[in-house]
Amino acid sequence: MTEISIFKCIDCGKEYNIHDIRYRCECGDLLEVIHDLDASIPKSDNWKTSLDEHIGKTAFHRYQSILFPALPKESIISLQEGDTPLYDVSYAFPYFKSLKLKHEGMNPTLSFKDRGMVAGVSWANDMGCKHVICASTGDTSAAMAAYAGASPNMKGIVLLPKGKISSEQLAQPIASGAMTIGIETDFDGCMKLVQELTEKHSIYLLNSMNSVRIEGQKAIGIETLHQLNWEIPDWFIIPIGNAGNISALGKGMRELYDLGIIDKLPRLAGVQTVGASPMYESYRNGFADLIPQKAKPTKASAIQIGDPVSFKKAVRELKHFNGVVEVVSETELMDWKAQIDSLGISICPNSAVAVAGAMKLRDNGMIKKDEDVIAILTAHGSKFSNTAVRYHSDNTNKFANKMSIINPTIYELEKNLEL
Ligand code: F0G
């Protein structure tokens, strides 16, 4: 290939120029970005040690030769995303050989979406796009609006399912100056509209069906392996909504493997909520074709999605990584959120879906006691502070830590503290 990166259809294999603005193949299926990695990483033997030279740079710069080599460095719009903590919580939950939490909520806009947006918005910047748009359950819009705001000449437009995202998430695109439109529908309805609009007008679509975003998100898995000194864990556990992130996780690790940079693959587990589980239903039926659902409300509102756009890519990765899919209830996810929060690691309900899934897979014997597990925490608890306050205000919840209200006397204070 002449270009270092191209678009390729995941079904019919038709190739397109990377500079084309297109999100789907003529046949209707999804595109993916394919890089000539032998050209961008000619010496894969010393790629790992060569990263030392870039240790002071942001994660996107450091891993760019495998993430998106086609992007000129001068076009990169970065908010210093990446280098997120990998917390070892094995001491608190000794049900595995080890349990580590990759906290993507510690990114600039408090979610993993910044990883994809640095690639997507930078590419839009390189192509001179003036308008970028996304449909969102809250986090994509927050990230896109922030990165568009950081670009010299770009306006963000966000379509949100009205009343279905947290007020903290809603504040983010508004404060970043994006045109923010609430629509009387759910996420899947917003997603349909955004696809229709971008077919008619030259507004650049930045949902994860834009495969450039997936390339940036590969950094989550790659950076985790780097933090583990390239020791491959047995499992990565990740919440699934629109199914872009699990697709990115798989693609990045497949590419590392194909280059000979790693010599073992982990297994993947995707987790959904009981009421929004199209991927789980497919898995249960031997990865049967997607049957779109009307996703039911859940505290994990960022993954209330019934018709995941990246379904086919996710299934491909799940099969390649001997993956499984699990579902968790509202009680399970909120109780696990409370337990992780209480360790000083503030997580959102969507992240708690991954943790609850890990515990459930351990309980039902899928994950063994001698296995190393990484759960991906996708966003920060601060985006869902009202959900946390409500949980802790209700003493019937297992891990509730209810606030006391007292009169301003030393007597009442001492009585309250049982002193
Ligand atoms: N966790 C969080 C916090 C999310 O915001 C999302 C998706 C996911 C998990 C699921 O990732 O869609 O790649 O499978 N949020 C999108 C949004 C849909 O609009 O912010 P996925």
Residues whose N, C-alpha, C, O or C-beta is under 5 A from the ligand:
A	BS01	F0G	A135 S136 T137 G138 D139 T140 S141 P239 I240 G241 N242 A243 G244 N245 I246 A302 I303 N350 T378 A379
